[in-house]
Amino acid sequence: MEKKVIVIGGGLAGVEAAYQVSKRGIEVDLYEMRPQIMTEAHTTGFLGEMVCSNSLGSCSISSSSGLLKKELEMLDSFFLKIAEKNRVPAGNSFAVDRMKLAEQITYELKSMRNVNLLNKEIEELPEKDIPVIIATGPLTSWEFAKSLTKTTMRKNLFFFDATSPIISAESIDYTKVFYASRYNKGEADFINIPLNENQYNDFVYDLINAEKVEIKDFENNIFFEACLPVEEIAQRGEKALAFGPMKPVGLIDPQTNKMPYAVIQLRQDDTKKNFYQLIGFQTRLKWREQKRIFRKFPGLENAKFERYGRMHRNTYINAPLLIDRFYQSKKSKNIFFAGQISGVEGYVESINSGLLAGIFASKKILNKPLYNLPEQTASGALINYISQANWKDFKPTKFTFGLLPDIKVKKINKRTKKELKAKIAIEGLDKWIKKADI
């Protein structure tokens, strides 16, 4: 067998997989179709471009994203190391300058001796007797998606996702907003726009009655629950947004010394503080409607939109039918899946799956044994679930503490229980790293 691995897709999972293979002395052909062929959501040809948000979630190990990031750190994540160098203030969350991060990732990978970056579209699976890691992401090209349909012997599954608008910082009226983090945790890193009850109700009315980008009939209502368009949330009840992305809990408006009825939070999107993203405001409103409605918010009357929110198609496989606990195809042991196409959902989960697919593909080509990840680790619990879930109603999955085995401890609160599970996970992963010679 030739000592080479092919990675298809230069997103978060693909770049992580390529690095993990390369660091083990194996040559990598990394295919990325951008910038020759762009997707409906990306704006550059850089590798590892984050599309929907610039946040990698909480850093606390008692949070799902925090524990998963800790495990990535233990496993020597390339993406996480570069992300650390491009962080922007976001309280207890890990947020980055998306463009600088993608630019540095591209430069670093191009500089790696074992990595061959090929900017071209792959339309068919390569017919070679070497491992292939499919990390084409939620925006897999139609041609390659058709090829995958033949390989998996079933139609691909689709759901729809949306991105949030990004506002130019210079266009914000700062006399009508305030800086704060919820419960004063960390620095005051978020811009907060307070709304009273009338302003909130007017906004909900506008959302429900605004013109939206139409979706084909057979695709209606196929949204991912963790990233619902803001107008879809509004349809679920008049207070759904006030208890969701616009919840005011933990915030006090310094002008009134009271908690607002609802709040819109803006998070810094770049290191120079030129742009801010509306948190939780994924939307499929038509662009003119976004401008009309969002400019009604106090402080955004003259908002300049660097990017409007928009819908895009997400593609993923029915993981329980197709992959095992090594992100490896049950049908063809040379094929591995990574990233959102594999059935994981979220930035950190995608990086994690890419890292592990890279490790497992490397082990295969070096004829070394593969060891199952312990189910008490976040990494192990995630792949254990997506490879063994009920295939009849499978949907892309984020890691949650609920995927970990329960621990029977009397008289313990939820936070302490999560911290204990996190400790067990870290210890379990450390043992696995030594046993599997990672």
Secondary structure, 3 states (H helix, E strand, C coil): CCCEEEEECCCHHHHHHHHHHHCCCCEEEEECCCCCCCCCCCCCCCCCCCCCCCEEEECCCCCHHHHHHHHHHHCCCHHHHHHHCCEECCCCEEEECHHHHHHHHHHHHHHCCCEEEECCCCCCCCCCCCCEEECCCCCCCHHHHHHHHHHHCCCCEEEEEECCCEEEHHHCCHHHCEEECHHHCCCCCEEEEEECHHHHHHHHHHHHHCCECCCCHHHCCCECHHHCCHHHHHCCCCCCCCCCCCCCCCCCECCCCECCCEEEEEEECCCCCCEEEECCCCCCECHHHHHHHHCCCCCCCCCCEEECCCEEEEEECCHHHHECCCCEECCCCCEEECCHHHCECCHHHHHHHHHHHHHHHHHHHCCCCCCCCCCCCHHHHHHHHHHHCCHHHCCCECCCHHHCCCCCCCCCCHHHHHHHHHHHHHHHHHHHHHHCCC
